[in-house]
């Protein structure tokens, strides 16, 4: 799968193995609100020896927590015991779920954007649930991730086989099919997104090192290459970010890992327009589209927002991974997991919730 710039969403790690809303004001009134207005702290019925590996949310209500306790059994064989929990009320309460194979050498959890949750219990296989973790079915061996893994963020993906540049593929009837017409980027494709308005976007790095973009309105049968103005110098990474509902489409490019990215926003008939981010810091860890023409930015020691310009905010994003959930909620989480922040709302108008999990609670 294609790598993107900045930090990836915290819940998906490498296998170790309608019309756009109006442009927001330059200085939103919401900036004066306190960052965290509600704390949801729960002590789960799991022994302190269990370590929280993954805390992930599908949307503002549904989330999962995977704990593991690793060591050696009486025969000296290494392994990990897993404990799985789910919430359906945004972290106010959690329920234990029956893990399909709680003893394995490697335990992982991946949340699919369409609501499914996947577990890897190596060497036994991958397991999938579509009923909020109540039941699981085995979907494949551990060395071959299921289609649901590759379609975590949609049916269109950039597929890298290890030989040559990536190719855009679509998963149809659980089969991977390479698009017969590849986006005309004049280089390598690094990012592809399909929005809720039926548009397929592709971006990458042209042979001269600059950002390139193309748009298809017929699921990749035909493409229109787009001009990306205002570029200077070669880029190391290029990727797309689309807000919930597809109202905002952003193109981003980094000259070096950790650098504040160059920004372009798609402006209908006028195409890609450079995003004015005057006054921004030199570094950025992660960005996320908020809708309403705004981007959230996580910094090593702070947070910012890009609208007509860049400005600092007290949002709890410092050092965090960022992910836009299925309903537009912004999730910020740090590593190691244990605390997550949910920004509920749209654009820069966010109600912030802190979800905090601790172990050692009474058994239920």
Secondary structure, 3 states (H helix, E strand, C coil): CCCCCCCCCCCCCCCCCCCCCCCCCCCCHHHHCCCCCEEEEEECCCCCCCEEEEEEECCCCCEEEEEEEEEECCCCCEEEEEEEEEECCCCCCCEEECCCCCEECEEEEEECCCCCEEEEEECCEEEEECCCCCCCEEEECCCCCCHHHHCCCCCEEEECCCCCCCEEEEEECCEEEECCCCCCCCEEEEEEEECCCCCEEEEEEECCCCEEEEEECCCCCCCEEECCCCCCCCCCEEEEEECCCCCCEEEEEECCCCECCEEEEECHHHCEEECCCCCCCCECCEEEEEECCEEEEECCCCEEEECCCEEEECCCCCCCEEEECCCCCEEEECCCCCEEEEEEEECCEEEEEEEEEECCCCCC
